[in-house]
């Protein structure tokens, strides 16, 4: 089974374990600067074409007897949002397989390494490891969302901010695993076969967190706090835009992938998007090498950025269109 490193990271972070919190709704927050929106210009031609159909944006990539139907996604959206599923349901009725995100190959080594990186040790404290401004901001964000910051005191900084990210999103009813999660439910109802795109080593990703230099670790925490602020205040708009194929609106209201980039060790968000784009093209090429119809979902940023996955597939000679169904 092939490995797709950047797609694996997206899968890994959407699967970070959630920790039970009080579900009292959090107070409204002041929207952070728009500079935290997704980077890179998206193809405005795609924005115009896709909007004529009901429901979220869909593309069909065709080579000979093989077709891959792609559902574009946003990084954070409302959980259980009631979007128009008629088109994708019709496609799934005719599909041979639904490809889902890479799955972890976790073993004893991964569990040992996770144990090593998850705690600060008996004589240390999360907030003493962070710069004062960052520590204060972390605590304030937790409190603003009805979360006791003390519960993270014995976690290492990167693990703590990942847990905070998940807890805040849970508070606001946000999901990082949709629309794929809904596609899985729809495929099960139809008895459509499913299989993962590839696999990734949980030990490898966990090792990156444990080996992160102090400066990179602190930047990662700051970037993740920025992402949380932006996502919480823009998720409603991003979800409604996504659900109506308003790709310009989805882009403007989606947080960037700074958290993913810093954990991966990429030089920038753009660096991670480059990796994820290459992974997506390889995965689609794999699917196109087999006859039949396949459905898969990828982030809109990966699909529509300049020289993104759709551009690269066209350059390879694949037929990329919007399905009339």
C-alpha angles and dihedrals in degrees: 000000000000123000124226107192101194095041087048090056091053089052093046096053094046086055097051105135115261119225120214114259138173106280097214107136113259121238119259115272131211109260111252123232117297089239087088091066121111112291128230128052116268125221105271091199089064090049091056097044100047098049094074092076130070118251131020125333117286132182133189120213113194134189117167110304093350128092130181119194113204126202112200117223140194122226096241128021142155113287117241092009111172102233127168105273099172097103097045090043090056090050093049089053088065099036128114096203143359112220114214131192123289116284126225122252097208123175139159091293092056092050092049092050092046089054090050096052100037099072133059094212132250095287101043139072132206094235094050089056095055127073109265095249092050093046091051092048092049091052093045093051091049093049092046088058096047095257124133107235090207091076089071097047095104096042124098113251099256094044090046094053091045089053091046090050091053093044094050092047089050090051091055096042093249128152133205093186100062142134087025092057091057091046089055091054091048092049092050091052089053094040088238110166116249133197136170119257089232142308139269136202112252088196091058094052093044090049090056090056092049094048097047113128117241096251092049091046092053091047089050091054092048092048092049092050088052090050092050093050093049096043095050094052096042106034096096092053092043092052095049091047092049093048092055097041091250092151095174089055092046091053094048092051102041120097119237122251098249092130092055093045095052094049092047090050094238117156091239145347087271089056092056092046089054090055093045091048092053090048091051093050091050092049092050091046089053091052092047090055089070126064118247139045126308132185123205138158128223133172113274089232090061093047103042108032118110107286087005127152096287092048091049093048091051090050089054090056100259118143109241117190145144109260116242097224 
